[in-house]
């Protein structure tokens, strides 16, 4: 359990680094938008990930300019689970 501000900041940075290392995305907070650019494919990916136990958002046009998968790197989730999700997303989005 994270008890203080320094630990929280370090944990956020750690999760940002996982996303950067695997997906090549630099993010400011804990939300990573993965560009898919296809409304139908976004829902397929969201559903594939849900079937594997991951809850991500499938955000489509016109809500956003280009369809994205939205990953929230929650502090309550294990970093290993985040790593697995990012690896899976990296393979899917190609």
C-alpha positions in Angstrom: 0.0 0.0 0.0 1.3 3.4 -1.0 1.4 5.7 2.1 3.0 9.0 1.1 3.3 11.5 -1.7 6.8 10.5 -2.8 5.8 6.8 -3.1 2.7 7.8 -5.1 4.8 10.0 -7.5 7.4 7.2 -7.9 4.6 4.7 -8.6 3.1 7.0 -11.2 6.5 7.5 -12.9 7.1 3.7 -12.9 3.8 3.1 -14.7 4.4 5.9 -17.2 7.8 4.2 -17.9 6.1 0.8 -18.5 3.8 2.5 -21.1 6.7 4.3 -22.7 9.0 1.3 -22.9 6.3 -1.0 -24.5 4.1 1.4 -26.4 6.4 4.3 -27.0 3.9 6.8 -25.5 4.9 9.6 -23.1 1.9 10.4 -20.9 1.5 13.2 -18.3 -0.8 11.3 -15.9 -2.0 7.7 -15.8 -4.3 7.8 -18.9 -2.8 6.5 -22.2 -4.7 7.0 -25.5 -3.7 4.3 -28.0 -4.6 5.4 -31.5 -6.5 2.8 -33.5 -8.2 5.1 -36.0 -11.0 2.7 -36.8 -14.4 2.7 -34.9 -15.2 -0.9 -35.5 -11.7 -2.2 -34.7 -11.6 -0.2 -31.4 -14.7 -2.1 -30.2 -13.2 -5.4 -31.3 -10.0 -4.7 -29.4 -11.9 -3.5 -26.4 -13.9 -6.8 -26.4 -10.8 -8.9 -26.9 -9.1 -7.3 -24.0 -12.2 -7.6 -21.8 -12.3 -11.4 -22.6 -8.7 -11.6 -21.3 -9.6 -9.8 -18.1 -8.6 -6.2 -18.9 -11.1 -3.3 -18.7 -10.2 -0.6 -21.2 -12.2 2.1 -22.9 -13.0 2.0 -26.6 -13.6 5.6 -27.5 -15.0 6.3 -31.0 -15.7 9.1 -33.3 -17.4 11.6 -32.9 -16.4 11.6 -29.2 -12.8 11.9 -30.3 -11.3 12.9 -33.6 -9.7 9.5 -34.2 -10.8 6.2 -32.5 -8.6 5.2 -29.5 -8.3 2.6 -26.8 -8.0 4.4 -23.5 -5.8 2.7 -20.9 -5.8 3.9 -17.3 -2.7 2.7 -15.5 -4.4 2.5 -12.1 -2.3 2.4 -9.0 -4.4 -0.4 -7.6 -3.5 -2.6 -10.5 -0.3 -4.6 -10.4 2.5 -3.3 -12.6 2.8 -6.8 -14.0 -0.8 -6.7 -15.2 -0.2 -3.3 -16.8 2.9 -4.7 -18.5 0.9 -7.7 -19.9 -1.8 -5.3 -21.1 0.7 -3.1 -22.9 2.5 -6.0 -24.5 -0.9 -7.3 -25.8 -1.9 -3.9 -27.1 1.5 -3.5 -28.8 0.9 -6.7 -30.7 -2.8 -5.8 -31.6 -2.3 -2.3 -32.8 0.2 -3.3 -35.5 
